[in-house]
Amino acid sequence: MSLNSIFQYFVPKDKKFFPLFEQAGSNLIEMAKLLKESVHTTDLQLRKDNSKVLEDLEHKGDNLTHQIHLELGKNFITPFDREDIHALASSLDDVADFIHGASNRMELYKVTETSEAMKEISSLILEATEHVAKALFELKDLKNIRNITDSCVRINSVENKADYIFDKAVAELFEYEKDAINLIKNKEVLSAMEDATDKCEDVANVLESILVKNA
């Protein structure tokens, strides 16, 4: 019996890890939606309220990561390699951390006016998390490898777009922003947002590693 056959034999019985990963993916989408709303709104109270909700969702993500790690300790049989489960959980947690971090920096640094680059990257973060969630949903059935691969390719494309927008925005800040404090504030927020897309790409890399091992 091939390793893939063994894998397929156990996957349908798993009721621990896949639901947790799917919850983590849905949680990231909710966080990304709130960040996008905050970046696009001029209502500072709404932005403050969203920041509080984002903090709660970030804690929810931490709890999901903790549950996944607990299940790793309790279960001898896992749907795929233990190190990949750990890496996937950690990379999802990183995405949540940086989405929350971007919102938190906007509040801490009192960034009242968001730039066009922030709006564009916030939209890309949402797009990336949607692809992450889709791939996680498909993970429980590796017969749909093409769907997972397609999501990973799209995540990488989104990350490349975010990199370009970030680099261009920072270059323009250094060229045109004369207020050093505003420059630092904007760069810090942009950096956290761009890091969120980087972490989505890390998720894609782990998923691709899982596909290679179980193809």
N, CA and C atoms as a LAMMPS dump frame, in Angstrom:
ITEM: TIMESTEP
0
ITEM: NUMBER OF ATOMS
645
ITEM: BOX BOUNDS ff ff ff
-5.0000000000000000e+02 5.0000000000000000e+02
-5.0000000000000000e+02 5.0000000000000000e+02
-5.0000000000000000e+02 5.0000000000000000e+02
ITEM: ATOMS id mol type element x y z
1 1 1 N 0.852 -1.199 0
2 1 2 C 0 0 0
3 1 3 C 0.889 1.25 0
4 2 1 N 0.607 2.189 -0.893
5 2 2 C 1.422 3.394 -0.986
6 2 3 C 1.145 4.32 0.19
7 3 1 N 2.078 5.258 0.405
8 3 2 C 1.888 6.232 1.482
9 3 3 C 0.625 7.044 1.26
10 4 1 N 0.367 7.364 -0.018
11 4 2 C -0.829 8.163 -0.327
12 4 3 C -2.102 7.385 0.002
13 5 1 N -2.1 6.087 -0.251
14 5 2 C -3.258 5.265 0.06
15 5 3 C -3.489 5.216 1.565
16 6 1 N -2.379 5.091 2.3
17 6 2 C -2.48 5.097 3.759
18 6 3 C -3.044 6.432 4.233
19 7 1 N -2.529 7.504 3.628
20 7 2 C -3.003 8.854 3.974
21 7 3 C -4.507 8.976 3.729
22 8 1 N -4.955 8.535 2.551
23 8 2 C -6.356 8.627 2.189
24 8 3 C -7.219 7.768 3.112
25 9 1 N -6.638 6.682 3.63
26 9 2 C -7.383 5.805 4.526
27 9 3 C -7.708 6.512 5.838
28 10 1 N -6.761 7.304 6.291
29 10 2 C -6.951 7.963 7.579
30 10 3 C -7.684 9.296 7.497
31 11 1 N -7.551 10.018 6.369
32 11 2 C -8.123 11.358 6.263
33 11 3 C -9.606 11.435 6.608
34 12 1 N -10.475 10.534 6.064
35 12 2 C -11.899 10.661 6.35
36 12 3 C -12.235 10.548 7.828
37 13 1 N -11.365 9.852 8.603
38 13 2 C -11.63 9.657 10.018
39 13 3 C -11.211 10.85 10.869
40 14 1 N -10.433 11.749 10.314
41 14 2 C -9.947 12.876 11.103
42 14 3 C -11.048 13.896 11.344
43 15 1 N -11.351 14.108 12.613
44 15 2 C -12.369 15.091 12.979
45 15 3 C -11.797 16.143 13.925
46 16 1 N -10.489 16.185 13.985
47 16 2 C -9.826 17.104 14.913
48 16 3 C -9.146 18.259 14.196
49 17 1 N -8.2 17.928 13.323
50 17 2 C -7.341 18.952 12.745
51 17 3 C -8.017 19.779 11.656
52 18 1 N -8.685 19.13 10.722
53 18 2 C -9.26 19.868 9.594
54 18 3 C -10.305 20.905 10.021
55 19 1 N -11.218 20.577 10.95
56 19 2 C -12.157 21.607 11.411
57 19 3 C -11.456 22.799 12.061
58 20 1 N -10.364 22.532 12.781
59 20 2 C -9.613 23.617 13.417
60 20 3 C -8.937 24.496 12.367
61 21 1 N -8.37 23.867 11.342
62 21 2 C -7.742 24.647 10.27
63 21 3 C -8.786 25.477 9.519
64 22 1 N -9.951 24.892 9.29
65 22 2 C -11.012 25.63 8.601
66 22 3 C -11.494 26.819 9.43
67 23 1 N -11.598 26.63 10.734
68 23 2 C -11.97 27.738 11.616
69 23 3 C -10.917 28.838 11.589
70 24 1 N -9.656 28.424 11.559
71 24 2 C -8.569 29.409 11.494
72 24 3 C -8.639 30.203 10.195
73 25 1 N -8.954 29.532 9.095
74 25 2 C -9.082 30.217 7.812
75 25 3 C -10.234 31.206 7.806
76 26 1 N -11.37 30.799 8.348
77 26 2 C -12.532 31.696 8.432
78 26 3 C -12.236 32.89 9.326
79 27 1 N -11.499 32.639 10.394
80 27 2 C -11.134 33.717 11.312
81 27 3 C -10.262 34.762 10.623
82 28 1 N -9.342 34.302 9.769
83 28 2 C -8.474 35.23 9.038
84 28 3 C -9.28 36.109 8.085
85 29 1 N -10.28 35.52 7.439
86 29 2 C -11.123 36.306 6.529
87 29 3 C -11.849 37.399 7.3
88 30 1 N -12.399 37.061 8.462
89 30 2 C -13.102 38.053 9.275
90 30 3 C -12.157 39.188 9.686
91 31 1 N -10.943 38.828 10.056
92 31 2 C -9.955 39.833 10.443
93 31 3 C -9.603 40.731 9.266
94 32 1 N -9.411 40.119 8.104
95 32 2 C -9.038 40.885 6.909
96 32 3 C -10.155 41.84 6.495
97 33 1 N -11.399 41.396 6.629
98 33 2 C -12.539 42.255 6.291
99 33 3 C -12.583 43.479 7.202
100 34 1 N -12.342 43.256 8.481
101 34 2 C -12.358 44.365 9.435
102 34 3 C -11.213 45.34 9.177
103 35 1 N -10.027 44.796 8.854
104 35 2 C -8.892 45.663 8.559
105 35 3 C -9.182 46.503 7.322
106 36 1 N -9.725 45.868 6.294
107 36 2 C -10.053 46.594 5.07
108 36 3 C -11.067 47.701 5.353
109 37 1 N -12.08 47.383 6.149
110 37 2 C -13.092 48.389 6.499
111 37 3 C -12.456 49.553 7.246
112 38 1 N -11.552 49.236 8.162
113 38 2 C -10.886 50.275 8.946
114 38 3 C -10.03 51.182 8.078
115 39 1 N -9.338 50.575 7.133
116 39 2 C -8.456 51.346 6.254
117 39 3 C -9.256 52.243 5.309
118 40 1 N -10.417 51.773 4.888
119 40 2 C -11.211 52.525 3.919
120 40 3 C -12.138 53.561 4.552
121 41 1 N -12.376 53.472 5.855
122 41 2 C -13.312 54.397 6.482
123 41 3 C -12.621 55.661 6.985
124 42 1 N -13.395 56.726 7.091
125 42 2 C -12.905 57.967 7.715
126 42 3 C -13.495 58.121 9.115
127 43 1 N -14.327 57.142 9.505
128 43 2 C -14.957 57.147 10.822
129 43 3 C -13.968 56.594 11.844
130 44 1 N -13.371 57.463 12.629
131 44 2 C -12.334 57.035 13.572
132 44 3 C -12.884 56.159 14.689
133 45 1 N -14.16 56.363 15.055
134 45 2 C -14.765 55.523 16.096
135 45 3 C -14.962 54.108 15.592
136 46 1 N -15.39 53.993 14.335
137 46 2 C -15.544 52.671 13.731
138 46 3 C -14.202 51.961 13.684
139 47 1 N -13.182 52.699 13.334
140 47 2 C -11.843 52.118 13.273
141 47 3 C -11.391 51.627 14.651
142 48 1 N -11.72 52.412 15.671
143 48 2 C -11.367 52.024 17.043
144 48 3 C -12.139 50.781 17.466
145 49 1 N -13.424 50.736 17.129
146 49 2 C -14.247 49.571 17.463
147 49 3 C -13.743 48.326 16.747
148 50 1 N -13.401 48.494 15.485
149 50 2 C -12.879 47.368 14.71
150 50 3 C -11.574 46.842 15.293
151 51 1 N -10.758 47.75 15.798
152 51 2 C -9.484 47.354 16.386
153 51 3 C -9.696 46.453 17.598
154 52 1 N -10.724 46.755 18.377
155 52 2 C -11.027 45.934 19.55
156 52 3 C -11.507 44.549 19.132
157 53 1 N -12.357 44.515 18.109
158 53 2 C -12.843 43.228 17.608
159 53 3 C -11.692 42.418 17.022
160 54 1 N -10.799 43.098 16.318
161 54 2 C -9.635 42.424 15.744
162 54 3 C -8.755 41.81 16.828
163 55 1 N -8.633 42.49 17.926
164 55 2 C -7.847 41.945 19.041
165 55 3 C -8.489 40.663 19.565
166 56 1 N -9.819 40.662 19.669
167 56 2 C -10.531 39.461 20.118
168 56 3 C -10.346 38.313 19.124
169 57 1 N -10.417 38.633 17.835
170 57 2 C -10.246 37.602 16.808
171 57 3 C -8.817 37.071 16.787
172 58 1 N -7.859 37.943 17.082
173 58 2 C -6.462 37.499 17.152
174 58 3 C -6.294 36.517 18.31
175 59 1 N -6.966 36.788 19.428
176 59 2 C -6.935 35.859 20.567
177 59 3 C -7.611 34.535 20.202
178 60 1 N -8.697 34.629 19.42
179 60 2 C -9.37 33.415 18.949
180 60 3 C -8.415 32.581 18.104
181 61 1 N -7.647 33.26 17.245
182 61 2 C -6.65 32.559 16.434
183 61 3 C -5.593 31.888 17.297
184 62 1 N -5.161 32.581 18.35
185 62 2 C -4.189 31.991 19.283
186 62 3 C -4.749 30.72 19.91
187 63 1 N -6.018 30.771 20.289
188 63 2 C -6.658 29.609 20.92
189 63 3 C -6.755 28.428 19.953
190 64 1 N -7.058 28.733 18.688
191 64 2 C -7.124 27.671 17.683
192 64 3 C -5.749 27.027 17.479
193 65 1 N -4.721 27.862 17.445
194 65 2 C -3.352 27.348 17.316
195 65 3 C -3.01 26.457 18.503
196 66 1 N -3.403 26.913 19.693
197 66 2 C -3.15 26.138 20.911
198 66 3 C -3.88 24.797 20.871
199 67 1 N -5.124 24.805 20.391
200 67 2 C -5.89 23.559 20.286
201 67 3 C -5.24 22.582 19.315
202 68 1 N -4.73 23.111 18.203
203 68 2 C -4.052 22.253 17.223
204 68 3 C -2.822 21.612 17.843
205 69 1 N -2.062 22.398 18.597
206 69 2 C -0.871 21.863 19.259
207 69 3 C -1.241 20.823 20.316
208 70 1 N -2.356 21.042 21.016
209 70 2 C -2.82 20.067 22.002
210 70 3 C -3.198 18.751 21.321
211 71 1 N -3.877 18.859 20.179
212 71 2 C -4.271 17.66 19.444
213 71 3 C -3.046 16.895 18.95
214 72 1 N -2.001 17.63 18.6
215 72 2 C -0.761 16.966 18.175
216 72 3 C -0.191 16.121 19.305
217 73 1 N -0.322 16.636 20.527
218 73 2 C 0.194 15.907 21.683
219 73 3 C -0.652 14.71 22.062
220 74 1 N -1.935 14.759 21.715
221 74 2 C -2.859 13.7 22.134
222 74 3 C -3.046 12.605 21.093
223 75 1 N -2.777 12.918 19.828
224 75 2 C -3.066 11.973 18.752
225 75 3 C -1.799 11.359 18.171
226 76 1 N -1.757 10.027 18.193
227 76 2 C -0.609 9.327 17.612
228 76 3 C -0.676 9.381 16.087
229 77 1 N -1.894 9.225 15.543
230 77 2 C -2.096 9.265 14.098
231 77 3 C -2.573 10.649 13.689
232 78 1 N -1.895 11.254 12.744
233 78 2 C -2.267 12.588 12.245
234 78 3 C -2.491 12.51 10.741
235 79 1 N -3.303 13.394 10.166
236 79 2 C -3.624 13.323 8.735
237 79 3 C -2.439 13.554 7.81
238 80 1 N -1.446 14.287 8.286
239 80 2 C -0.186 14.42 7.555
240 80 3 C 0.916 14.712 8.553
241 81 1 N 2.141 14.865 8.073
242 81 2 C 3.304 14.96 8.963
243 81 3 C 3.092 15.956 10.101
244 82 1 N 3.536 15.574 11.272
245 82 2 C 3.345 16.396 12.462
246 82 3 C 4.031 17.761 12.317
247 83 1 N 5.228 17.744 11.72
248 83 2 C 5.942 19.015 11.559
249 83 3 C 5.203 19.943 10.595
250 84 1 N 4.508 19.368 9.619
251 84 2 C 3.731 20.19 8.687
252 84 3 C 2.489 20.761 9.363
253 85 1 N 1.867 19.98 10.222
254 85 2 C 0.717 20.483 10.985
255 85 3 C 1.162 21.642 11.863
256 86 1 N 2.295 21.462 12.523
257 86 2 C 2.836 22.524 13.378
258 86 3 C 3.172 23.769 12.56
259 87 1 N 3.823 23.558 11.42
260 87 2 C 4.218 24.691 10.572
261 87 3 C 2.997 25.417 10.021
262 88 1 N 1.976 24.668 9.628
263 88 2 C 0.76 25.274 9.082
264 88 3 C 0.041 26.084 10.152
265 89 1 N -0.078 25.526 11.348
266 89 2 C -0.727 26.245 12.444
267 89 3 C 0.031 27.521 12.787
268 90 1 N 1.349 27.434 12.832
269 90 2 C 2.175 28.599 13.176
270 90 3 C 2.094 29.682 12.112
271 91 1 N 2.087 29.281 10.839
272 91 2 C 2.027 30.269 9.763
273 91 3 C 0.661 30.963 9.725
274 92 1 N -0.403 30.241 10.022
275 92 2 C -1.737 30.853 10.096
276 92 3 C -1.798 31.841 11.252
277 93 1 N -1.186 31.469 12.36
278 93 2 C -1.145 32.354 13.523
279 93 3 C -0.375 33.632 13.204
280 94 1 N 0.687 33.504 12.411
281 94 2 C 1.476 34.679 12.014
282 94 3 C 0.65 35.653 11.177
283 95 1 N -0.181 35.116 10.275
284 95 2 C -1.035 35.981 9.461
285 95 3 C -1.948 36.805 10.367
286 96 1 N -2.569 36.132 11.32
287 96 2 C -3.468 36.824 12.257
288 96 3 C -2.721 37.891 13.04
289 97 1 N -1.511 37.569 13.472
290 97 2 C -0.715 38.52 14.254
291 97 3 C -0.453 39.809 13.475
292 98 1 N -0.112 39.681 12.202
293 98 2 C 0.238 40.875 11.432
294 98 3 C -0.985 41.663 10.971
295 99 1 N -2.112 40.979 10.755
296 99 2 C -3.341 41.719 10.456
297 99 3 C -3.728 42.552 11.666
298 100 1 N -3.679 41.922 12.819
299 100 2 C -3.971 42.658 14.053
300 100 3 C -2.923 43.74 14.281
301 101 1 N -1.671 43.425 13.974
302 101 2 C -0.589 44.388 14.17
303 101 3 C -0.773 45.637 13.339
304 102 1 N -1.244 45.476 12.104
305 102 2 C -1.479 46.637 11.238
306 102 3 C -2.559 47.532 11.824
307 103 1 N -3.646 46.918 12.287
308 103 2 C -4.727 47.682 12.907
309 103 3 C -4.248 48.362 14.189
310 104 1 N -3.486 47.628 14.968
311 104 2 C -2.992 48.15 16.242
312 104 3 C -2.069 49.34 16.037
313 105 1 N -1.222 49.278 15.017
314 105 2 C -0.309 50.398 14.741
315 105 3 C -1.078 51.638 14.295
316 106 1 N -2.139 51.445 13.542
317 106 2 C -2.958 52.585 13.127
318 106 3 C -3.528 53.299 14.34
319 107 1 N -3.935 52.523 15.351
320 107 2 C -4.502 53.102 16.565
321 107 3 C -3.423 53.731 17.447
322 108 1 N -2.344 52.996 17.668
323 108 2 C -1.281 53.477 18.552
324 108 3 C -0.614 54.741 18.015
325 109 1 N -0.393 54.781 16.695
326 109 2 C 0.287 55.906 16.078
327 109 3 C -0.671 57 15.628
328 110 1 N -1.978 56.761 15.893
329 110 2 C -3.007 57.756 15.543
330 110 3 C -2.914 58.164 14.06
331 111 1 N -2.907 57.151 13.217
332 111 2 C -2.914 57.387 11.77
333 111 3 C -4.353 57.678 11.356
334 112 1 N -4.679 58.954 11.171
335 112 2 C -6.067 59.34 10.87
336 112 3 C -6.389 59.255 9.384
337 113 1 N -5.382 59.508 8.543
338 113 2 C -5.6 59.449 7.1
339 113 3 C -4.8 58.299 6.495
340 114 1 N -5.513 57.379 5.9
341 114 2 C -4.845 56.228 5.282
342 114 3 C -4.531 56.526 3.814
343 115 1 N -3.451 55.957 3.354
344 115 2 C -3.015 56.207 1.977
345 115 3 C -3.689 55.241 1.007
346 116 1 N -3.557 55.565 -0.262
347 116 2 C -4.102 54.685 -1.302
348 116 3 C -3.404 53.328 -1.277
349 117 1 N -2.112 53.35 -0.972
350 117 2 C -1.355 52.093 -0.892
351 117 3 C -1.886 51.198 0.22
352 118 1 N -2.216 51.79 1.363
353 118 2 C -2.79 51.007 2.469
354 118 3 C -4.108 50.378 2.052
355 119 1 N -4.924 51.14 1.34
356 119 2 C -6.22 50.624 0.883
357 119 3 C -6.02 49.459 -0.087
358 120 1 N -5.058 49.619 -0.976
359 120 2 C -4.813 48.567 -1.967
360 120 3 C -4.291 47.296 -1.29
361 121 1 N -3.358 47.456 -0.358
362 121 2 C -2.793 46.275 0.296
363 121 3 C -3.826 45.608 1.203
364 122 1 N -4.687 46.398 1.854
365 122 2 C -5.728 45.802 2.704
366 122 3 C -6.669 44.934 1.87
367 123 1 N -6.95 45.37 0.645
368 123 2 C -7.788 44.573 -0.262
369 123 3 C -7.062 43.286 -0.666
370 124 1 N -5.76 43.389 -0.86
371 124 2 C -4.973 42.218 -1.22
372 124 3 C -4.882 41.225 -0.06
373 125 1 N -4.816 41.745 1.161
374 125 2 C -4.8 40.863 2.334
375 125 3 C -6.085 40.041 2.392
376 126 1 N -7.205 40.706 2.16
377 126 2 C -8.482 39.996 2.159
378 126 3 C -8.5 38.932 1.062
379 127 1 N -8.028 39.302 -0.11
380 127 2 C -7.984 38.343 -1.219
381 127 3 C -7.116 37.14 -0.864
382 128 1 N -5.968 37.401 -0.258
383 128 2 C -5.048 36.317 0.108
384 128 3 C -5.658 35.393 1.154
385 129 1 N -6.315 35.969 2.159
386 129 2 C -6.918 35.132 3.208
387 129 3 C -8.068 34.293 2.658
388 130 1 N -8.774 34.818 1.671
389 130 2 C -9.846 34.034 1.044
390 130 3 C -9.27 32.82 0.321
391 131 1 N -8.132 33.005 -0.333
392 131 2 C -7.482 31.879 -1.005
393 131 3 C -6.912 30.893 0.018
394 132 1 N -6.399 31.411 1.12
395 132 2 C -5.898 30.55 2.197
396 132 3 C -7.028 29.68 2.733
397 133 1 N -8.154 30.303 3.034
398 133 2 C -9.299 29.574 3.586
399 133 3 C -9.807 28.516 2.605
400 134 1 N -9.821 28.865 1.325
401 134 2 C -10.274 27.918 0.302
402 134 3 C -9.35 26.709 0.248
403 135 1 N -8.049 26.946 0.295
404 135 2 C -7.083 25.852 0.258
405 135 3 C -7.213 24.965 1.49
406 136 1 N -7.418 25.576 2.652
407 136 2 C -7.567 24.81 3.888
408 136 3 C -8.817 23.932 3.833
409 137 1 N -9.873 24.458 3.239
410 137 2 C -11.116 23.698 3.111
411 137 3 C -10.91 22.478 2.211
412 138 1 N -10.107 22.647 1.172
413 138 2 C -9.852 21.56 0.223
414 138 3 C -8.852 20.544 0.764
415 139 1 N -8.141 20.918 1.825
416 139 2 C -7.039 20.083 2.315
417 139 3 C -7.513 18.714 2.788
418 140 1 N -8.745 18.648 3.282
419 140 2 C -9.226 17.371 3.813
420 140 3 C -9.495 16.342 2.713
421 141 1 N -9.494 16.783 1.465
422 141 2 C -9.705 15.875 0.351
423 141 3 C -8.64 16.129 -0.708
424 142 1 N -7.555 15.39 -0.621
425 142 2 C -6.431 15.637 -1.52
426 142 3 C -6.682 15.148 -2.947
427 143 1 N -7.933 14.748 -3.219
428 143 2 C -8.277 14.448 -4.608
429 143 3 C -8.36 15.742 -5.414
430 144 1 N -8.544 16.858 -4.691
431 144 2 C -8.654 18.161 -5.355
432 144 3 C -7.353 18.946 -5.236
433 145 1 N -6.266 18.259 -5.559
434 145 2 C -4.947 18.882 -5.465
435 145 3 C -4.862 20.13 -6.334
436 146 1 N -5.494 20.08 -7.508
437 146 2 C -5.424 21.219 -8.427
438 146 3 C -6.028 22.474 -7.789
439 147 1 N -7.095 22.31 -7.025
440 147 2 C -7.728 23.462 -6.377
441 147 3 C -6.803 24.095 -5.345
442 148 1 N -6.118 23.243 -4.582
443 148 2 C -5.188 23.754 -3.571
444 148 3 C -4.014 24.441 -4.256
445 149 1 N -3.491 23.811 -5.294
446 149 2 C -2.372 24.397 -6.042
447 149 3 C -2.755 25.744 -6.631
448 150 1 N -3.961 25.819 -7.175
449 150 2 C -4.444 27.072 -7.756
450 150 3 C -4.512 28.167 -6.703
451 151 1 N -4.984 27.827 -5.511
452 151 2 C -5.047 28.812 -4.431
453 151 3 C -3.652 29.285 -4.037
454 152 1 N -2.708 28.354 -3.98
455 152 2 C -1.33 28.709 -3.62
456 152 3 C -0.716 29.65 -4.651
457 153 1 N -0.976 29.367 -5.934
458 153 2 C -0.464 30.235 -7.003
459 153 3 C -1.049 31.634 -6.865
460 154 1 N -2.326 31.707 -6.567
461 154 2 C -2.999 33.002 -6.426
462 154 3 C -2.477 33.769 -5.204
463 155 1 N -2.191 33.055 -4.135
464 155 2 C -1.623 33.693 -2.942
465 155 3 C -0.262 34.298 -3.275
466 156 1 N 0.559 33.547 -3.993
467 156 2 C 1.877 34.052 -4.392
468 156 3 C 1.751 35.288 -5.28
469 157 1 N 0.767 35.284 -6.171
470 157 2 C 0.539 36.431 -7.051
471 157 3 C 0.128 37.66 -6.252
472 158 1 N -0.752 37.448 -5.283
473 158 2 C -1.195 38.556 -4.42
474 158 3 C -0.022 39.132 -3.641
475 159 1 N 0.825 38.244 -3.136
476 159 2 C 1.986 38.7 -2.353
477 159 3 C 2.933 39.527 -3.212
478 160 1 N 3.114 39.133 -4.459
479 160 2 C 3.968 39.893 -5.375
480 160 3 C 3.402 41.286 -5.636
481 161 1 N 2.08 41.371 -5.794
482 161 2 C 1.437 42.672 -5.984
483 161 3 C 1.623 43.554 -4.754
484 162 1 N 1.461 42.954 -3.579
485 162 2 C 1.615 43.714 -2.337
486 162 3 C 3.046 44.22 -2.179
487 163 1 N 4.019 43.381 -2.543
488 163 2 C 5.425 43.792 -2.496
489 163 3 C 5.66 45.027 -3.366
490 164 1 N 5.117 44.985 -4.568
491 164 2 C 5.301 46.087 -5.508
492 164 3 C 4.676 47.373 -4.968
493 165 1 N 3.461 47.271 -4.471
494 165 2 C 2.764 48.447 -3.94
495 165 3 C 3.506 49.002 -2.726
496 166 1 N 3.976 48.091 -1.866
497 166 2 C 4.713 48.51 -0.667
498 166 3 C 5.996 49.253 -1.039
499 167 1 N 6.79 48.661 -1.901
500 167 2 C 8.065 49.281 -2.302
501 167 3 C 7.835 50.652 -2.93
502 168 1 N 6.84 50.747 -3.79
503 168 2 C 6.535 52.007 -4.466
504 168 3 C 6.064 53.059 -3.445
505 169 1 N 5.216 52.633 -2.506
506 169 2 C 4.683 53.557 -1.506
507 169 3 C 5.781 54.083 -0.585
508 170 1 N 6.686 53.198 -0.18
509 170 2 C 7.78 53.619 0.705
510 170 3 C 8.719 54.568 -0.032
511 171 1 N 9.005 54.274 -1.285
512 171 2 C 9.857 55.157 -2.091
513 171 3 C 9.237 56.551 -2.188
514 172 1 N 7.923 56.595 -2.387
515 172 2 C 7.234 57.889 -2.487
516 172 3 C 7.215 58.615 -1.146
517 173 1 N 7.12 57.87 -0.054
518 173 2 C 7.167 58.487 1.271
519 173 3 C 8.501 59.206 1.478
520 174 1 N 9.586 58.516 1.14
521 174 2 C 10.915 59.112 1.315
522 174 3 C 11.138 60.29 0.361
523 175 1 N 10.468 60.256 -0.776
524 175 2 C 10.663 61.335 -1.741
525 175 3 C 9.803 62.553 -1.441
526 176 1 N 8.574 62.341 -0.993
527 176 2 C 7.634 63.456 -0.882
528 176 3 C 7.22 63.831 0.55
529 177 1 N 7.31 62.888 1.491
530 177 2 C 6.865 63.201 2.854
531 177 3 C 7.96 63.948 3.604
532 178 1 N 7.655 65.173 3.975
533 178 2 C 8.652 66.011 4.648
534 178 3 C 8.6 65.888 6.163
535 179 1 N 7.48 65.384 6.678
536 179 2 C 7.326 65.2 8.121
537 179 3 C 7.849 63.814 8.498
538 180 1 N 8.954 63.787 9.232
539 180 2 C 9.602 62.517 9.558
540 180 3 C 8.697 61.599 10.386
541 181 1 N 7.915 62.187 11.29
542 181 2 C 7.032 61.374 12.137
543 181 3 C 5.947 60.702 11.294
544 182 1 N 5.342 61.463 10.387
545 182 2 C 4.328 60.888 9.506
546 182 3 C 4.919 59.797 8.617
547 183 1 N 6.138 60.033 8.18
548 183 2 C 6.81 59.038 7.344
549 183 3 C 6.947 57.717 8.11
550 184 1 N 7.414 57.802 9.347
551 184 2 C 7.612 56.597 10.159
552 184 3 C 6.282 55.9 10.435
553 185 1 N 5.264 56.683 10.785
554 185 2 C 3.945 56.115 11.071
555 185 3 C 3.422 55.328 9.87
556 186 1 N 3.446 55.96 8.716
557 186 2 C 2.915 55.328 7.515
558 186 3 C 3.722 54.1 7.112
559 187 1 N 5.028 54.209 7.234
560 187 2 C 5.884 53.082 6.864
561 187 3 C 5.635 51.884 7.784
562 188 1 N 5.444 52.153 9.072
563 188 2 C 5.206 51.071 10.02
564 188 3 C 3.905 50.335 9.73
565 189 1 N 2.853 51.077 9.419
566 189 2 C 1.56 50.459 9.105
567 189 3 C 1.664 49.661 7.801
568 190 1 N 2.262 50.27 6.795
569 190 2 C 2.44 49.589 5.515
570 190 3 C 3.273 48.314 5.672
571 191 1 N 4.283 48.387 6.508
572 191 2 C 5.163 47.244 6.723
573 191 3 C 4.409 46.072 7.344
574 192 1 N 3.576 46.361 8.348
575 192 2 C 2.795 45.292 8.987
576 192 3 C 1.82 44.668 7.997
577 193 1 N 1.22 45.51 7.16
578 193 2 C 0.267 45.006 6.176
579 193 3 C 0.958 44.139 5.127
580 194 1 N 2.118 44.585 4.678
581 194 2 C 2.864 43.815 3.682
582 194 3 C 3.351 42.502 4.283
583 195 1 N 3.722 42.539 5.569
584 195 2 C 4.145 41.317 6.263
585 195 3 C 3.007 40.305 6.329
586 196 1 N 1.771 40.794 6.457
587 196 2 C 0.612 39.886 6.497
588 196 3 C 0.507 39.091 5.2
589 197 1 N 0.773 39.748 4.076
590 197 2 C 0.732 39.023 2.791
591 197 3 C 1.917 38.062 2.682
592 198 1 N 3.057 38.444 3.239
593 198 2 C 4.215 37.542 3.263
594 198 3 C 3.877 36.259 4.024
595 199 1 N 3.182 36.422 5.146
596 199 2 C 2.822 35.267 5.97
597 199 3 C 1.79 34.384 5.27
598 200 1 N 0.922 35 4.461
599 200 2 C 0.001 34.2 3.649
600 200 3 C 0.791 33.341 2.663
601 201 1 N 1.855 33.909 2.13
602 201 2 C 2.705 33.146 1.216
603 201 3 C 3.386 32 1.962
604 202 1 N 3.748 32.227 3.23
605 202 2 C 4.319 31.147 4.039
606 202 3 C 3.319 30.001 4.193
607 203 1 N 2.052 30.348 4.379
608 203 2 C 1.002 29.326 4.457
609 203 3 C 0.982 28.522 3.156
610 204 1 N 1.024 29.229 2.036
611 204 2 C 1.015 28.564 0.728
612 204 3 C 2.216 27.623 0.585
613 205 1 N 3.362 28.049 1.074
614 205 2 C 4.567 27.214 0.984
615 205 3 C 4.401 25.919 1.783
616 206 1 N 3.808 26.013 2.964
617 206 2 C 3.565 24.815 3.782
618 206 3 C 2.58 23.89 3.073
619 207 1 N 1.525 24.474 2.514
620 207 2 C 0.528 23.672 1.801
621 207 3 C 1.151 22.947 0.604
622 208 1 N 2.026 23.64 -0.102
623 208 2 C 2.697 23.018 -1.251
624 208 3 C 3.598 21.87 -0.797
625 209 1 N 4.239 22.043 0.361
626 209 2 C 5.075 20.987 0.912
627 209 3 C 4.229 19.76 1.26
628 210 1 N 3.05 20.002 1.815
629 210 2 C 2.136 18.897 2.152
630 210 3 C 1.701 18.155 0.889
631 211 1 N 1.405 18.916 -0.166
632 211 2 C 0.985 18.298 -1.422
633 211 3 C 2.09 17.419 -2.011
634 212 1 N 3.316 17.92 -1.967
635 212 2 C 4.447 17.159 -2.528
636 212 3 C 4.632 15.847 -1.775
637 213 1 N 4.508 15.904 -0.455
638 213 2 C 4.727 14.706 0.351
639 213 3 C 3.612 13.679 0.215
640 214 1 N 2.411 14.151 -0.116
641 214 2 C 1.255 13.251 -0.132
642 214 3 C 0.67 13.035 -1.519
643 215 1 N 1.411 13.469 -2.542
644 215 2 C 0.906 13.306 -3.935
645 215 3 C 0.959 11.838 -4.36
